[in-house]
Amino acid sequence: MPNCKDGNSRKNYYAKAYVLPQLYENLFTINSALKKGTIFKDLYKPYHEK
């Protein structure tokens, strides 16, 4: 473990993610989801070139 400039050792911590449990609702059918790239209708944001 690396030492700090003052000689004390320091432990590094990684970031933590916290995701609330969510219900599986507002879903595409499996065939439609495979074409769109997501099963969740709320996440589907198609890209349209202008």
N, CA, C and O atoms as a GROMACS GRO file, in nm:
protein
  200
    1MET      N    1   0.084  -0.117   0.000
    1MET     CA    2   0.000   0.000   0.000
    1MET      C    3   0.089   0.124   0.000
    1MET      O    4   0.182   0.131   0.081
    2PRO      N    5   0.064   0.221  -0.088
    2PRO     CA    6   0.149   0.339  -0.095
    2PRO      C    7   0.136   0.426   0.030
    2PRO      O    8   0.031   0.429   0.095
    3ASN      N    9   0.243   0.496   0.061
    3ASN     CA   10   0.242   0.588   0.176
    3ASN      C   11   0.219   0.730   0.130
    3ASN      O   12   0.258   0.769   0.020
    4CYS      N   13   0.154   0.810   0.217
    4CYS     CA   14   0.135   0.953   0.192
    4CYS      C   15   0.266   1.025   0.221
    4CYS      O   16   0.359   0.965   0.275
    5LYS      N   17   0.272   1.150   0.185
    5LYS     CA   18   0.395   1.228   0.208
    5LYS      C   19   0.434   1.234   0.356
    5LYS      O   20   0.552   1.241   0.388
    6ASP      N   21   0.333   1.229   0.446
    6ASP     CA   22   0.364   1.237   0.588
    6ASP      C   23   0.397   1.100   0.648
    6ASP      O   24   0.418   1.089   0.768
    7GLY      N   25   0.402   0.995   0.565
    7GLY     CA   26   0.441   0.862   0.611
    7GLY      C   27   0.324   0.774   0.652
    7GLY      O   28   0.344   0.655   0.678
    8ASN      N   29   0.204   0.828   0.658
    8ASN     CA   30   0.087   0.748   0.695
    8ASN      C   31   0.035   0.675   0.573
    8ASN      O   32   0.033   0.730   0.463
    9SER      N   33  -0.007   0.551   0.592
    9SER     CA   34  -0.062   0.477   0.478
    9SER      C   35  -0.206   0.522   0.454
    9SER      O   36  -0.276   0.562   0.547
   10ARG      N   37  -0.250   0.515   0.330
   10ARG     CA   38  -0.383   0.561   0.291
   10ARG      C   39  -0.447   0.452   0.206
   10ARG      O   40  -0.382   0.393   0.120
   11LYS      N   41  -0.575   0.426   0.231
   11LYS     CA   42  -0.648   0.327   0.154
   11LYS      C   43  -0.736   0.398   0.052
   11LYS      O   44  -0.809   0.491   0.087
   12ASN      N   45  -0.730   0.354  -0.074
   12ASN     CA   46  -0.814   0.412  -0.180
   12ASN      C   47  -0.946   0.337  -0.186
   12ASN      O   48  -0.950   0.215  -0.174
   13TYR      N   49  -1.055   0.411  -0.206
   13TYR     CA   50  -1.186   0.352  -0.219
   13TYR      C   51  -1.242   0.382  -0.357
   13TYR      O   52  -1.222   0.490  -0.412
   14TYR      N   53  -1.312   0.283  -0.412
   14TYR     CA   54  -1.376   0.301  -0.541
   14TYR      C   55  -1.517   0.356  -0.518
   14TYR      O   56  -1.571   0.345  -0.408
   15ALA      N   57  -1.575   0.414  -0.621
   15ALA     CA   58  -1.712   0.467  -0.613
   15ALA      C   59  -1.810   0.352  -0.600
   15ALA      O   60  -1.785   0.242  -0.649
   16LYS      N   61  -1.922   0.378  -0.536
   16LYS     CA   62  -2.028   0.280  -0.521
   16LYS      C   63  -2.152   0.331  -0.593
   16LYS      O   64  -2.184   0.450  -0.587
   17ALA      N   65  -2.223   0.241  -0.659
   17ALA     CA   66  -2.349   0.277  -0.724
   17ALA      C   67  -2.463   0.220  -0.642
   17ALA      O   68  -2.455   0.108  -0.591
   18TYR      N   69  -2.568   0.298  -0.629
   18TYR     CA   70  -2.688   0.251  -0.560
   18TYR      C   71  -2.805   0.269  -0.655
   18TYR      O   72  -2.837   0.381  -0.695
   19VAL      N   73  -2.868   0.160  -0.690
   19VAL     CA   74  -2.981   0.162  -0.783
   19VAL      C   75  -3.103   0.107  -0.712
   19VAL      O   76  -3.101  -0.004  -0.660
   20LEU      N   77  -3.210   0.185  -0.710
   20LEU     CA   78  -3.332   0.140  -0.646
   20LEU      C   79  -3.397   0.028  -0.726
   20LEU      O   80  -3.394   0.030  -0.849
   21PRO      N   81  -3.455  -0.069  -0.658
   21PRO     CA   82  -3.528  -0.174  -0.731
   21PRO      C   83  -3.644  -0.113  -0.809
   21PRO      O   84  -3.713  -0.024  -0.759
   22GLN      N   85  -3.664  -0.162  -0.930
   22GLN     CA   86  -3.770  -0.109  -1.015
   22GLN      C   87  -3.855  -0.223  -1.068
   22GLN      O   88  -3.808  -0.335  -1.086
   23LEU      N   89  -3.982  -0.191  -1.093
   23LEU     CA   90  -4.073  -0.289  -1.151
   23LEU      C   91  -4.049  -0.299  -1.302
   23LEU      O   92  -4.015  -0.200  -1.367
   24TYR      N   93  -4.067  -0.418  -1.356
   24TYR     CA   94  -4.058  -0.437  -1.500
   24TYR      C   95  -4.195  -0.408  -1.559
   24TYR      O   96  -4.281  -0.496  -1.564
   25GLU      N   97  -4.215  -0.285  -1.605
   25GLU     CA   98  -4.343  -0.246  -1.663
   25GLU      C   99  -4.318  -0.162  -1.787
   25GLU      O  100  -4.208  -0.112  -1.808
   26ASN      N  101  -4.421  -0.145  -1.868
   26ASN     CA  102  -4.414  -0.069  -1.993
   26ASN      C  103  -4.307  -0.128  -2.085
   26ASN      O  104  -4.213  -0.060  -2.126
   27LEU      N  105  -4.324  -0.257  -2.117
   27LEU     CA  106  -4.224  -0.332  -2.194
   27LEU      C  107  -4.268  -0.353  -2.338
   27LEU      O  108  -4.386  -0.359  -2.369
   28PHE      N  109  -4.167  -0.365  -2.426
   28PHE     CA  110  -4.190  -0.407  -2.564
   28PHE      C  111  -4.207  -0.559  -2.565
   28PHE      O  112  -4.164  -0.628  -2.473
   29THR      N  113  -4.270  -0.610  -2.671
   29THR     CA  114  -4.269  -0.755  -2.692
   29THR      C  115  -4.127  -0.797  -2.725
   29THR      O  116  -4.045  -0.713  -2.763
   30ILE      N  117  -4.098  -0.924  -2.712
   30ILE     CA  118  -3.960  -0.971  -2.733
   30ILE      C  119  -3.912  -0.944  -2.876
   30ILE      O  120  -3.797  -0.904  -2.895
   31ASN      N  121  -3.997  -0.965  -2.976
   31ASN     CA  122  -3.955  -0.940  -3.115
   31ASN      C  123  -3.929  -0.791  -3.140
   31ASN      O  124  -3.831  -0.755  -3.206
   32SER      N  125  -4.013  -0.707  -3.086
   32SER     CA  126  -3.996  -0.563  -3.101
   32SER      C  127  -3.872  -0.516  -3.024
   32SER      O  128  -3.797  -0.432  -3.072
   33ALA      N  129  -3.850  -0.571  -2.905
   33ALA     CA  130  -3.735  -0.533  -2.823
   33ALA      C  131  -3.603  -0.568  -2.893
   33ALA      O  132  -3.507  -0.492  -2.884
   34LEU      N  133  -3.598  -0.681  -2.960
   34LEU     CA  134  -3.476  -0.720  -3.032
   34LEU      C  135  -3.444  -0.622  -3.145
   34LEU      O  136  -3.327  -0.594  -3.172
   35LYS      N  137  -3.547  -0.570  -3.211
   35LYS     CA  138  -3.526  -0.474  -3.319
   35LYS      C  139  -3.485  -0.337  -3.265
   35LYS      O  140  -3.406  -0.266  -3.328
   36LYS      N  141  -3.540  -0.299  -3.150
   36LYS     CA  142  -3.516  -0.166  -3.095
   36LYS      C  143  -3.393  -0.158  -3.005
   36LYS      O  144  -3.341  -0.049  -2.983
   37GLY      N  145  -3.347  -0.271  -2.954
   37GLY     CA  146  -3.226  -0.272  -2.871
   37GLY      C  147  -3.252  -0.256  -2.722
   37GLY      O  148  -3.158  -0.246  -2.644
   38THR      N  149  -3.378  -0.253  -2.682
   38THR     CA  150  -3.414  -0.246  -2.540
   38THR      C  151  -3.552  -0.305  -2.521
   38THR      O  152  -3.635  -0.300  -2.612
   39ILE      N  153  -3.575  -0.360  -2.405
   39ILE     CA  154  -3.708  -0.413  -2.375
   39ILE      C  155  -3.796  -0.307  -2.309
   39ILE      O  156  -3.918  -0.323  -2.302
   40PHE      N  157  -3.734  -0.199  -2.260
   40PHE     CA  158  -3.806  -0.096  -2.186
   40PHE      C  159  -3.849   0.018  -2.279
   40PHE      O  160  -3.765   0.085  -2.339
   41LYS      N  161  -3.979   0.040  -2.290
   41LYS     CA  162  -4.031   0.147  -2.375
   41LYS      C  163  -3.985   0.285  -2.328
   41LYS      O  164  -3.962   0.374  -2.410
   42ASP      N  165  -3.971   0.302  -2.197
   42ASP     CA  166  -3.930   0.432  -2.142
   42ASP      C  167  -3.785   0.467  -2.175
   42ASP      O  168  -3.747   0.584  -2.168
   43LEU      N  169  -3.703   0.368  -2.211
   43LEU     CA  170  -3.564   0.394  -2.245
   43LEU      C  171  -3.540   0.411  -2.394
   43LEU      O  172  -3.432   0.450  -2.436
   44TYR      N  173  -3.641   0.380  -2.474
   44TYR     CA  174  -3.623   0.385  -2.619
   44TYR      C  175  -3.626   0.528  -2.670
   44TYR      O  176  -3.728   0.596  -2.659
   45LYS      N  177  -3.515   0.574  -2.724
   45LYS     CA  178  -3.500   0.708  -2.781
   45LYS      C  179  -3.435   0.694  -2.918
   45LYS      O  180  -3.313   0.697  -2.928
   46PRO      N  181  -3.516   0.678  -3.024
   46PRO     CA  182  -3.457   0.659  -3.157
   46PRO      C  183  -3.384   0.784  -3.205
   46PRO      O  184  -3.423   0.896  -3.174
   47TYR      N  185  -3.278   0.762  -3.280
   47TYR     CA  186  -3.199   0.870  -3.337
   47TYR      C  187  -3.251   0.899  -3.478
   47TYR      O  188  -3.260   0.809  -3.561
   48HIS      N  189  -3.285   1.023  -3.503
   48HIS     CA  190  -3.332   1.064  -3.637
   48HIS      C  191  -3.239   1.172  -3.690
   48HIS      O  192  -3.226   1.279  -3.629
   49GLU      N  193  -3.176   1.145  -3.802
   49GLU     CA  194  -3.092   1.248  -3.866
   49GLU      C  195  -3.180   1.355  -3.926
   49GLU      O  196  -3.287   1.326  -3.978
   50LYS      N  197  -3.135   1.477  -3.917
   50LYS     CA  198  -3.211   1.588  -3.975
   50LYS      C  199  -3.170   1.613  -4.118
   50LYS      O  200  -3.224   1.703  -4.182
   0.00000   0.00000   0.00000
